[in-house]
Amino acid sequence: MLATVRRPRFPARWFPVTEFGAIDDGRTDCTAAFRRAIEACHRAGGGHVLVPRGVYATGPIHLLSNVDLHLEQGSRILFSTDPNAYLPLVRTRWQGIEFMNYSPLIYAYDQRNIAITGTGELDGQADATHWWDWKAPSDQEFAQLEAQANAGVPVPQRVFGPGFHFRPLFVQPYRCDTVLIEGVTFRNSPAWHLNPVLCGNVVVDGVTVDSAGPNTDGCDPESCDGVVVTGCSFNTGDDCIAIKAGRNTDGRRVNVPCQNLVIQRSSFANGHGGVTIGSEMTGGVRNVYARDLTMNSPNLQSGHRIKTNSVRGGFVENVHLGRIAAGTIGGPMLLIDYSYGEGDTGKYPPTVTDINLADWTVQACEQGWQMAGYQENPIGSVTLTDVAIASMSGTNVAQYIADLQLNGVTIGGQPVSG
């Protein structure tokens, strides 16, 4: 699978943003300079838009085909916290539902061969009084968005933005192919950091994500085919990685799975889950391979997390997580939750099966596993092989599972059988 995921290539042409009017004082609005540099690079047939050492203030950056946004060492991009900077509205998603909203901080729609690379830093500048304070009102307003999706309102007519509180995401390539995000650091996103949607051939390599705000997931591939996440570091206010595929009625309308993913050689600190699937998984998730990961934080609420319910529906199948070294996990090593969100209130029971954890060493966790399906719709097969948990404070729960296999599992040095 690694060999089949393509990385973009760019001509050796360079377009420094400072030659298009950008000023590195951290105050001057460089939005137009970034746009001019990207358009010139695109017209020339592609290349690298260079962000030299310095601090640059900007609004949204929209990438075009064959453009690499390259941040030199010592460069820093500060994104505006003024919502009006992110107009006009664009087609985007909020928690798996398509609508028209503020532009993501970095956005691309229907582009090919694009990248964000280098060693610089991108700062969304969200904090308790900018963007993150929109969480509570957006939770209240979400019912309006969901009602429009349930009623079949066409996406261009689902107009939100001003007057509402749906925060822009940080990086969202939408319906793009051959995408690379490499080497840079992301901080303080208004909401999810990296959210490729309906994309193919996505590589996230050597990226650092560091944020403590609400819904600040690290990397959330959604309805994508062919994704590699490698050599990354996540410290987040929500899931570190969350694999998604649309939500409820709108997810069934789009009906595109997220599939063929490799996650490797990465580290996970704070977060709701290390490698998570869902809860927006209506289109289905399959063929997930994770290996050589480290997890260590009492504020990491679970190691591998699958969250769903009978309103989401969808499927999760053929998932493999192996060679995982965990220090402290604040909750269960494995969490499969059929009662997330709306719980068992719908008519679309999910299918979760062929879940495999192998070669895990965990120094301390609350539970080895917390798994509960539905009595009438149990979890399918779950296999744990060569799992060693040194210390566990709580009690394992395995309820309504059709096939649980424990092979070479020890807790506190004592064998555990299924």
Buried (B, 14 or more C-beta within 10 A) or exposed (E): EEEEBBBBEBEEBBBBBBBBBBBBEEEEBBBEBBBBBBBBBBEEEBBBBBBBEBBBBBBBBBBBBBBBBBBBEBBBBBBBBEBEBBBEBBBBBBBBBBBBBBBBBBBBBEBBBBBBBBBBBBBBBBEEEBBBBBBEEBEEBBEEBBEBBEEEBEBEEBBBBEEBBBBBBBBBBBBBBBBBBBBBBBBBBBBBBBBBBBBBBBBBBBBBBBBBBBBBBBBBBBBBBBBBBBBBBBBBBBBBBBBBBBBBBBBBBBBBBBBBBBBBBBBBBBBBBBBBBBBBBBBBBBBBBBBBBBBBBBBBBBBBBBBBBBBBBBBBBBBBBBBBBBBBBBBBBBBBBBBBBEEBEBEBBBBBBBBBBBBBBBBBBBBBBBBBBBEEBBBBBBBBBBBBBBEBEEEBBBBBBEEBEBEEBBBEEEEBEE
